[in-house]
Amino acid sequence: MSITAVMLIGAKREPFLGACLASIRDAVDHLVVNDNSGLAEHPNLAVMRGSDLYRAGRVTIVPSAFLGFGPCRDLCLDELRKTTEPGRWVIFVDCDEVHSPAIGRVTKGLLPRLPERIGIVDGYFYQIFQSPHLLKSLDHRHNLMFRFHPDIHWTGQVHEKLAGLTGKRLVVPYRYFHYGYLEPPAVIANKWRFYGSLGDPQSGRQSEAAGEFMQQELKGLLRFYGDHPAPAMGPIGDYERDNGEWLSQITELTGRQTLFAVKSRLRFLQIEAKMRYLLFQSTRQLMDCPEAQAELTVY
């Protein structure tokens, strides 16, 4: 049984791409990437080719024009449809996400031991927002991993969704990190503007007043307690070095909240309790599969 990751890159600079690739290096057997830039060379391709995964011959790059997020992700699945490999698992990976070291315990320890009835595995991700010390939310990542079959496909030009999944869903207490909002507001505004052009009205509205939106969002954030994955520390340091003035404004805005630290601590206690509850629920779901139960933990 193999683990295949699928990813899009494109030509827009992705500061966490190298960290993402390093974080999944030992957790996946192969990576299929759609490069929808239309360019023969660009910085993201150079980062990809410099990765351990690529140098080990474990990356397939599929070039194409940009056709929309769903169709471009489907080009990755087209590569998998060329061969029939029973039991293959696919992991959804974005290049602004960095996984914790526990990802290998999930992909190499848990997935091979799951009973056939389990076809989908969900996890959670920390949404880091504008500062590495601030957390917007802990979000449920649906369809993080799934058993592949040829009828599975992505739909939608933007905020694409998977269709054709089969099997029962298992939610595990695994957490990783999303750094898509750890970029300057102007960069994020351009991203939202692009999403708006693909038919997402909310992103279109946010792009018109990105600075004001960011400052409003900052008022509802939590302080992040915990460690970032080691591969993410390089790009985090680059972000802090290049955005000192904006980070000073953020510190000023969040520092005015008198209950900020107390609320953050309480919320993190709630998160840990939720993870323990998820562990209990997933263990119950696998009562008849002790070998999979033995691999479950709070990751």
C-alpha positions as a Markdown table, in Angstrom:
| # | Residue | x | y | z |
|---|---|---|---|---|
| 1 | Met | 0.0 | 0.0 | 0.0 |
| 2 | Ser | 1.4 | 3.4 | -1.0 |
| 3 | Ile | 0.7 | 7.0 | 0.2 |
| 4 | Thr | 0.6 | 9.6 | -2.6 |
| 5 | Ala | 0.4 | 13.3 | -1.9 |
| 6 | Val | -1.2 | 15.7 | -4.5 |
| 7 | Met | -0.4 | 19.4 | -4.7 |
| 8 | Leu | -0.8 | 22.5 | -6.8 |
| 9 | Ile | 2.0 | 25.1 | -7.1 |
| 10 | Gly | 1.8 | 27.7 | -9.9 |
| 11 | Ala | 4.2 | 30.6 | -10.4 |
| 12 | Lys | 3.1 | 32.8 | -7.4 |
| 13 | Arg | 5.9 | 32.6 | -4.8 |
| 14 | Glu | 5.0 | 30.2 | -2.1 |
| 15 | Pro | 7.2 | 31.0 | 0.9 |
| 16 | Phe | 6.3 | 27.8 | 2.8 |
| 17 | Leu | 6.7 | 25.4 | -0.1 |
| 18 | Gly | 10.2 | 24.1 | 1.0 |
| 19 | Ala | 9.0 | 23.7 | 4.6 |
| 20 | Cys | 5.9 | 21.8 | 3.4 |
| 21 | Leu | 8.0 | 19.4 | 1.3 |
| 22 | Ala | 10.4 | 18.8 | 4.1 |
| 23 | Ser | 7.5 | 18.1 | 6.5 |
| 24 | Ile | 6.0 | 15.3 | 4.4 |
| 25 | Arg | 9.3 | 13.8 | 3.1 |
| 26 | Asp | 9.2 | 10.7 | 5.2 |
| 27 | Ala | 5.4 | 10.4 | 5.4 |
| 28 | Val | 4.5 | 9.9 | 1.7 |
| 29 | Asp | 5.9 | 7.5 | -1.0 |
| 30 | His | 5.2 | 9.8 | -3.9 |
| 31 | Leu | 4.1 | 13.4 | -4.7 |
| 32 | Val | 2.2 | 14.4 | -7.8 |
| 33 | Val | 2.3 | 18.2 | -8.4 |
| 34 | Asn | 0.3 | 20.2 | -11.0 |
| 35 | Asp | 2.4 | 23.2 | -12.0 |
| 36 | Asn | -0.3 | 25.3 | -13.6 |
| 37 | Ser | 2.1 | 28.3 | -14.2 |
| 38 | Gly | 2.5 | 27.8 | -18.0 |
| 39 | Leu | 6.2 | 28.7 | -17.4 |
| 40 | Ala | 9.3 | 26.5 | -18.1 |
| 41 | Glu | 11.1 | 27.9 | -15.0 |
| 42 | His | 10.0 | 29.8 | -11.9 |
| 43 | Pro | 11.1 | 29.9 | -8.2 |
| 44 | Asn | 8.6 | 27.3 | -7.0 |
| 45 | Leu | 9.9 | 24.8 | -9.5 |
| 46 | Ala | 13.4 | 25.4 | -8.3 |
| 47 | Val | 12.4 | 24.8 | -4.7 |
| 48 | Met | 10.5 | 21.6 | -5.8 |
| 49 | Arg | 13.6 | 20.3 | -7.6 |
| 50 | Gly | 15.8 | 21.0 | -4.7 |
| 51 | Ser | 13.7 | 19.0 | -2.3 |
| 52 | Asp | 14.7 | 15.6 | -0.9 |
| 53 | Leu | 11.5 | 14.1 | -2.4 |
| 54 | Tyr | 12.4 | 15.2 | -5.9 |
| 55 | Arg | 16.1 | 14.2 | -5.7 |
| 56 | Ala | 14.9 | 10.7 | -4.6 |
| 57 | Gly | 12.8 | 10.4 | -7.7 |
| 58 | Arg | 9.6 | 10.5 | -5.8 |
| 59 | Val | 7.9 | 13.5 | -7.5 |
| 60 | Thr | 5.9 | 13.7 | -10.7 |
| 61 | Ile | 5.3 | 17.2 | -12.1 |
| 62 | Val | 2.3 | 17.6 | -14.4 |
| 63 | Pro | 2.5 | 20.9 | -16.3 |
| 64 | Ser | -0.7 | 22.6 | -17.5 |
| 65 | Ala | -2.3 | 26.0 | -18.0 |
| 66 | Phe | -4.5 | 27.1 | -15.2 |
| 67 | Leu | -7.9 | 25.6 | -15.7 |
| 68 | Gly | -9.4 | 26.3 | -12.2 |
| 69 | Phe | -8.5 | 24.7 | -8.9 |
| 70 | Gly | -10.8 | 21.7 | -9.3 |
| 71 | Pro | -9.7 | 20.7 | -12.8 |
| 72 | Cys | -6.0 | 21.3 | -12.0 |
| 73 | Arg | -6.2 | 19.0 | -9.0 |
| 74 | Asp | -8.0 | 16.4 | -11.2 |
| 75 | Leu | -4.9 | 16.4 | -13.4 |
| 76 | Cys | -3.0 | 15.0 | -10.4 |
| 77 | Leu | -5.6 | 12.2 | -10.0 |
| 78 | Asp | -5.3 | 11.5 | -13.7 |
| 79 | Glu | -1.7 | 10.4 | -13.0 |
| 80 | Leu | -3.0 | 8.0 | -10.5 |
| 81 | Arg | -5.7 | 6.7 | -12.9 |
| 82 | Lys | -2.9 | 5.5 | -15.2 |
| 83 | Thr | -2.0 | 2.7 | -12.9 |
| 84 | Thr | -4.2 | 0.4 | -10.8 |
| 85 | Glu | -2.8 | 0.0 | -7.3 |
| 86 | Pro | -5.1 | -1.6 | -4.7 |
| 87 | Gly | -5.2 | 0.2 | -1.4 |
| 88 | Arg | -3.6 | 3.4 | -2.4 |
| 89 | Trp | -4.2 | 6.3 | 0.0 |
| 90 | Val | -4.0 | 9.9 | -1.2 |
| 91 | Ile | -3.2 | 12.9 | 1.1 |
| 92 | Phe | -4.4 | 16.4 | 0.2 |
| 93 | Val | -1.5 | 18.8 | 0.6 |
| 94 | Asp | -1.3 | 22.6 | 0.0 |
| 95 | Cys | 2.0 | 24.4 | -0.3 |
| 96 | Asp | 1.2 | 26.9 | 2.4 |
| 97 | Glu | 0.7 | 24.0 | 4.9 |
| 98 | Val | 3.4 | 22.4 | 7.1 |
| 99 | His | 2.8 | 19.1 | 8.8 |
| 100 | Ser | 4.0 | 18.1 | 12.3 |
| 101 | Pro | 6.4 | 15.2 | 12.7 |
| 102 | Ala | 3.4 | 13.0 | 13.7 |
| 103 | Ile | 2.2 | 12.9 | 10.1 |
| 104 | Gly | 4.3 | 9.9 | 9.5 |
| 105 | Arg | 2.7 | 8.1 | 12.4 |
| 106 | Val | -0.7 | 8.7 | 10.7 |
| 107 | Thr | 0.3 | 7.8 | 7.1 |
| 108 | Lys | 2.7 | 4.9 | 7.8 |
| 109 | Gly | 1.3 | 3.7 | 11.1 |
| 110 | Leu | -2.4 | 4.2 | 11.1 |
| 111 | Leu | -3.6 | 4.1 | 7.5 |
| 112 | Pro | -2.2 | 0.6 | 6.6 |
| 113 | Arg | -4.0 | -0.8 | 9.6 |
| 114 | Leu | -7.4 | 0.6 | 9.0 |
| 115 | Pro | -10.2 | -1.8 | 8.1 |
| 116 | Glu | -11.5 | -1.7 | 4.5 |
| 117 | Arg | -14.7 | 0.1 | 5.5 |
| 118 | Ile | -12.8 | 3.2 | 6.4 |
| 119 | Gly | -12.3 | 5.2 | 3.2 |
| 120 | Ile | -11.8 | 8.8 | 4.5 |
| 121 | Val | -9.6 | 10.2 | 7.3 |
| 122 | Asp | -10.1 | 13.8 | 8.5 |
| 123 | Gly | -7.7 | 15.9 | 10.6 |
| 124 | Tyr | -7.4 | 19.5 | 12.0 |
| 125 | Phe | -5.2 | 22.4 | 11.2 |
| 126 | Tyr | -4.1 | 25.5 | 13.1 |
| 127 | Gln | -5.0 | 28.7 | 11.1 |
| 128 | Ile | -2.1 | 31.0 | 11.9 |
| 129 | Phe | -3.1 | 34.6 | 11.2 |
| 130 | Gln | -0.7 | 37.5 | 10.3 |
| 131 | Ser | 1.7 | 36.7 | 13.2 |
| 132 | Pro | 3.3 | 33.4 | 14.1 |
| 133 | His | 2.1 | 34.1 | 17.7 |
| 134 | Leu | -1.6 | 34.5 | 16.8 |
| 135 | Leu | -4.2 | 31.8 | 16.1 |
| 136 | Lys | -7.4 | 32.4 | 14.2 |
| 137 | Ser | -8.9 | 29.0 | 14.7 |
| 138 | Leu | -8.4 | 25.2 | 14.8 |
| 139 | Asp | -10.3 | 24.0 | 11.8 |
| 140 | His | -11.6 | 20.6 | 10.7 |
| 141 | Arg | -9.9 | 19.4 | 7.5 |
| 142 | His | -12.4 | 17.2 | 5.7 |
| 143 | Asn | -11.0 | 14.6 | 3.3 |
| 144 | Leu | -7.4 | 15.1 | 4.4 |
| 145 | Met | -6.7 | 11.5 | 3.3 |
| 146 | Phe | -8.8 | 9.1 | 1.2 |
| 147 | Arg | -8.6 | 5.7 | -0.4 |
| 148 | Phe | -8.2 | 6.3 | -4.1 |
| 149 | His | -10.4 | 4.9 | -6.8 |
| 150 | Pro | -10.8 | 6.1 | -10.4 |
| 151 | Asp | -14.2 | 7.7 | -10.0 |
| 152 | Ile | -13.0 | 10.3 | -7.4 |
| 153 | His | -12.7 | 13.8 | -8.8 |
| 154 | Trp | -12.6 | 17.4 | -7.8 |
| 155 | Thr | -15.3 | 19.9 | -8.6 |
| 156 | Gly | -15.4 | 23.7 | -8.6 |
| 157 | Gln | -13.2 | 26.5 | -10.0 |
| 158 | Val | -12.4 | 27.8 | -6.5 |
| 159 | His | -12.7 | 26.3 | -3.0 |
| 160 | Glu | -12.9 | 23.0 | -4.8 |
| 161 | Lys | -14.5 | 19.9 | -3.3 |
| 162 | Leu | -14.0 | 16.2 | -3.7 |
| 163 | Ala | -16.8 | 14.0 | -5.2 |
| 164 | Gly | -17.1 | 10.3 | -5.4 |
| 165 | Leu | -15.5 | 9.4 | -2.1 |
| 166 | Thr | -16.5 | 6.0 | -0.7 |
| 167 | Gly | -16.2 | 4.3 | 2.7 |
| 168 | Lys | -16.8 | 5.4 | 6.3 |
| 169 | Arg | -15.2 | 8.6 | 7.6 |
| 170 | Leu | -12.7 | 8.5 | 10.5 |
| 171 | Val | -11.8 | 11.8 | 12.3 |
| 172 | Val | -8.5 | 11.5 | 14.1 |
| 173 | Pro | -6.9 | 14.0 | 16.6 |
| 174 | Tyr | -4.1 | 15.0 | 14.2 |
| 175 | Arg | -3.1 | 18.7 | 13.9 |
| 176 | Tyr | -0.9 | 20.5 | 11.4 |
| 177 | Phe | -0.4 | 24.2 | 10.4 |
| 178 | His | -1.8 | 26.4 | 7.7 |
| 179 | Tyr | 0.3 | 29.5 | 7.0 |
| 180 | Gly | -1.7 | 31.0 | 4.1 |
| 181 | Tyr | -2.4 | 34.1 | 6.1 |
| 182 | Leu | 1.2 | 34.6 | 7.2 |
| 183 | Glu | 1.8 | 37.0 | 4.3 |
| 184 | Pro | 1.4 | 40.8 | 4.2 |
| 185 | Pro | -2.2 | 42.1 | 3.7 |
| 186 | Ala | -1.4 | 43.3 | 0.1 |
| 187 | Val | -0.4 | 39.8 | -0.9 |
| 188 | Ile | -3.5 | 38.3 | 0.6 |
| 189 | Ala | -5.6 | 40.9 | -1.0 |
| 190 | Asn | -4.3 | 39.8 | -4.4 |
| 191 | Lys | -5.1 | 36.2 | -3.6 |
| 192 | Trp | -8.7 | 37.2 | -2.6 |
| 193 | Arg | -9.0 | 39.3 | -5.8 |
| 194 | Phe | -8.0 | 36.2 | -7.8 |
| 195 | Tyr | -10.5 | 34.0 | -6.0 |
| 196 | Gly | -13.2 | 36.7 | -6.6 |
| 197 | Ser | -12.4 | 36.5 | -10.3 |
| 198 | Leu | -13.1 | 32.8 | -10.2 |
| 199 | Gly | -16.6 | 33.3 | -8.7 |
| 200 | Asp | -16.1 | 33.6 | -4.9 |
| 201 | Pro | -18.0 | 36.8 | -4.0 |
| 202 | Gln | -16.8 | 36.9 | -0.3 |
| 203 | Ser | -13.1 | 36.9 | -1.4 |
| 204 | Gly | -13.9 | 39.6 | -3.9 |
| 205 | Arg | -15.5 | 41.8 | -1.2 |
| 206 | Gln | -12.6 | 41.2 | 1.2 |
| 207 | Ser | -10.0 | 42.2 | -1.4 |
| 208 | Glu | -11.5 | 45.7 | -1.6 |
| 209 | Ala | -10.6 | 46.6 | 2.0 |
| 210 | Ala | -8.0 | 44.0 | 3.0 |
| 211 | Gly | -6.2 | 46.2 | 5.5 |
| 212 | Glu | -9.3 | 47.1 | 7.4 |
| 213 | Phe | -10.5 | 43.5 | 7.3 |
| 214 | Met | -7.2 | 42.3 | 8.7 |
| 215 | Gln | -7.3 | 44.8 | 11.6 |
| 216 | Gln | -10.9 | 43.8 | 12.4 |
| 217 | Glu | -10.0 | 40.1 | 12.4 |
| 218 | Leu | -7.0 | 40.7 | 14.7 |
| 219 | Lys | -9.4 | 41.7 | 17.5 |
| 220 | Gly | -10.9 | 38.2 | 17.7 |
| 221 | Leu | -7.7 | 36.2 | 17.6 |
| 222 | Leu | -6.0 | 34.1 | 20.3 |
| 223 | Arg | -2.4 | 34.0 | 21.3 |
| 224 | Phe | -0.8 | 30.8 | 19.9 |
| 225 | Tyr | 0.7 | 28.5 | 22.6 |
| 226 | Gly | 2.8 | 25.8 | 21.2 |
| 227 | Asp | 5.7 | 25.1 | 18.9 |
| 228 | His | 5.7 | 25.5 | 15.1 |
| 229 | Pro | 7.1 | 22.6 | 13.1 |
| 230 | Ala | 10.9 | 22.9 | 12.7 |
| 231 | Pro | 10.8 | 23.2 | 8.8 |
| 232 | Ala | 8.5 | 26.2 | 9.2 |
| 233 | Met | 10.9 | 28.2 | 11.4 |
| 234 | Gly | 13.0 | 29.5 | 8.4 |
| 235 | Pro | 10.1 | 31.1 | 6.4 |
| 236 | Ile | 8.6 | 32.3 | 9.7 |
| 237 | Gly | 11.9 | 34.1 | 10.5 |
| 238 | Asp | 11.9 | 35.6 | 6.9 |
| 239 | Tyr | 8.3 | 36.9 | 7.4 |
| 240 | Glu | 9.2 | 38.5 | 10.8 |
| 241 | Arg | 12.3 | 40.2 | 9.3 |
| 242 | Asp | 10.5 | 41.6 | 6.3 |
| 243 | Asn | 7.3 | 42.8 | 8.1 |
| 244 | Gly | 8.5 | 44.3 | 11.3 |
| 245 | Glu | 6.4 | 47.5 | 11.0 |
| 246 | Trp | 3.2 | 45.5 | 10.4 |
| 247 | Leu | 4.0 | 43.1 | 13.2 |
| 248 | Ser | 4.5 | 46.1 | 15.6 |
| 249 | Gln | 1.0 | 47.3 | 14.7 |
| 250 | Ile | -0.3 | 43.8 | 15.4 |
| 251 | Thr | 1.3 | 43.7 | 18.8 |
| 252 | Glu | -0.2 | 47.1 | 19.6 |
| 253 | Leu | -3.7 | 46.1 | 18.5 |
| 254 | Thr | -3.7 | 42.8 | 20.4 |
| 255 | Gly | -1.9 | 44.1 | 23.4 |
| 256 | Arg | -4.9 | 46.3 | 24.2 |
| 257 | Gln | -7.1 | 43.3 | 24.9 |
| 258 | Thr | -6.9 | 43.0 | 28.7 |
| 259 | Leu | -8.2 | 39.4 | 28.7 |
| 260 | Phe | -6.3 | 38.3 | 25.7 |
| 261 | Ala | -3.9 | 35.9 | 27.4 |
| 262 | Val | -6.6 | 34.5 | 29.7 |
| 263 | Lys | -9.0 | 33.8 | 26.9 |
| 264 | Ser | -6.1 | 32.2 | 24.9 |
| 265 | Arg | -5.1 | 29.8 | 27.7 |
| 266 | Leu | -8.7 | 28.8 | 28.2 |
| 267 | Arg | -9.2 | 28.1 | 24.5 |
| 268 | Phe | -6.1 | 26.0 | 24.3 |
| 269 | Leu | -7.4 | 23.9 | 27.3 |
| 270 | Gln | -10.6 | 23.5 | 25.3 |
| 271 | Ile | -8.6 | 22.4 | 22.2 |
| 272 | Glu | -6.7 | 19.8 | 24.2 |
| 273 | Ala | -10.0 | 18.5 | 25.7 |
| 274 | Lys | -11.5 | 18.3 | 22.2 |
| 275 | Met | -8.5 | 16.2 | 21.0 |
| 276 | Arg | -8.9 | 13.8 | 23.8 |
| 277 | Tyr | -12.6 | 13.4 | 23.0 |
| 278 | Leu | -11.7 | 12.8 | 19.3 |
| 279 | Leu | -9.3 | 10.1 | 20.4 |
| 280 | Phe | -12.1 | 8.5 | 22.4 |
| 281 | Gln | -14.5 | 8.7 | 19.5 |
| 282 | Ser | -12.1 | 7.3 | 16.9 |
| 283 | Thr | -11.0 | 4.5 | 19.2 |
| 284 | Arg | -14.7 | 3.5 | 19.7 |
| 285 | Gln | -15.2 | 3.5 | 15.9 |
| 286 | Leu | -12.3 | 1.0 | 15.6 |
| 287 | Met | -13.4 | -1.4 | 18.4 |
| 288 | Asp | -13.2 | -4.4 | 16.1 |
| 289 | Cys | -9.7 | -3.5 | 14.8 |
| 290 | Pro | -7.2 | -3.6 | 17.7 |
| 291 | Glu | -4.2 | -3.2 | 15.4 |
| 292 | Ala | -5.5 | 0.2 | 14.2 |
| 293 | Gln | -6.6 | 1.2 | 17.8 |
| 294 | Ala | -3.0 | 0.7 | 18.9 |
| 295 | Glu | -1.8 | 3.3 | 16.5 |
| 296 | Leu | -4.3 | 6.0 | 17.7 |
| 297 | Thr | -3.1 | 8.8 | 19.9 |
| 298 | Val | -3.4 | 12.6 | 20.2 |
| 299 | Tyr | -1.0 | 13.6 | 17.4 |
